[in-house]
Amino acid sequence: GMIHDGESRFSINGKPIHHFLGTSTFSEYTVVHSGQVAKINPEAPLDKVCIVSCGLSTGLGATLNVAKPKKGQSVAVFGLGAVGLAAAEGARIAGASRIIGVDLNSKRFEEARKFGV
């Protein structure tokens, strides 16, 4: 159900469909709470901005609001996809002296270096 009113926004033949964390869907149209919406520039490339919705806020928020590294500390980031790179950026912003990146896909290391890993 929805966080604010406990009601599902999706149904099939009048029966509610339950979803994950407010909305998880491939619907063409849906209704969501205003707190789950972010306006973007219509000219922004959707294949790029789509990662901002979850990856950026999750990784950056986890680092700055939960881990809260102090200036000069070392930080290890496990997984260097969108969330991991955002976590690394959070560590850089917080002033980490060394950011260690761990990923099974070695092709991600070059991009990660751009984020201070």
Buried (B, 14 or more C-beta within 10 A) or exposed (E): EBEEEEEEBBEEEEEEEEBEEBBEEEEEEEEEEEEBEEEEEEEEEEEEEEBBBEBBEBBBBBBBEEBEBEEEBEBBBEBBBBBBBBBBBBBBEBEBEEBEBEBEEEEBEEEBEEBBB
